[in-house]
């Protein structure tokens, strides 16, 4: 039975580049997928595009293409990525520029657009899924609204002989499913095969997580070679049965446990995982170990797709001011606590206007709070952190300034003070009728 091998070259925007190169050189793959787009990533990219119309694509796009584009062209490996972020066309033009610098010819690059639906969202009356409130409440603060597109534009680009496809917001599994629809001519309305395809995409989308990276926990779940972690490969048969594996000799491992952990990652309802292409059902998925670092996967199913698409909406929520300072040696915890008390009182004395204030000691109570984080020993060092949420940048800056003054106005031995202030882009989501959302394809050819 015919098989296709798909390699996952990245699981997030700042991921390592060397494992993708290893997949190209040693993975015997036909497709290399870079999944690099998170919800907040695209909102930040939209802000960058507002300042510069040629910006807005992933910051590591150039480095990744410089590392793999030539060898992919030589080997006939097609590249699919969502590194276009807020500006896929500019990203495609950048890839063309890099290809020309590398002396590549006969390359066709497709850019998928249409996911940017800011105008649609602003003109409609939609409900925020997370709160039930009307989206009009934050209408004036919206900086981005991107619909999760599915496989269709990618499949069309492949049918038009694209070698590289760069998108904005598409559902993560769609990046991996599209080449299978194209290669095997799967029906878009065969819901069970689409559900199985979603399993493939979901298992691959976070790259090194499934080969032991996120899985590792020393002494409990030991994983060797994490510094040279290999990224996963799916070897897919025409009936949808597939094997998750990695390049022989690379670091990490592919086991029943790593695959099961990844299957459940970021899944609200395993029986109804809603994507633009299908409502997938993961409850019947079966993993079978058929060899070292080889896990066979069957049993994904699905139901018909929904009439709406999820839209991820970024908006300016507030500003954040932060300051940190370290204390070490005997009494470090008590000096850190005193530092926090001083800053809290100072912010009240000088009238800093904040909506929320968090005071914690990193290494003591910064993650779970003081009630759950009680310790029976005195650590040698701590780092005091003060973070406040404000409605403007001026007030946010004042928070970090007060932490810095502890150098000379606070407990003994404070050092390594840092301060920062930034705008906070928050994310919400809404459902928009898919009939209002249409994709377009733009091509660059050399």
Secondary structure, DSSP 8 states (H G I E B T S, - for coil): --EEEEEEEESSTT--SHHHHHHHHHS--SEEEE----HHHHHHHHHHHHH-TT--S-TTHHHHHHHHHHHHHHHT-EEEE-TTTT-HHHHHHHHHHHHHHTT--S-EEEEEE--B-HHHHHHS--B-TTT--BGGGGGGGEEEEEE-B-SHHHHHHHHTT-SEEE-SSB-HHHHHHHHHHHHH---TT-HHHHHHHHHHHHHHTTGGGTTTTTT-BTTTB--S-GGGB--EEEEEETTS-EEEEE-TT-BS---HHHHHHHHHTT-S-TT-EE-SS-EEE-TT-EEEEEETTEEEEE--EEE---SEEEEEEEEEEEEEEEEEEEEESTTHHHHHHHHHHHHHHHHHHTT---SEEEEEEETTTTTTHHHH---SS--SEEEEEEEEEESSHHHHHHHHHHHHTHHHHSSTT-EEEEEEEEEEEEEEEEEEEGGG---EEEEEE-
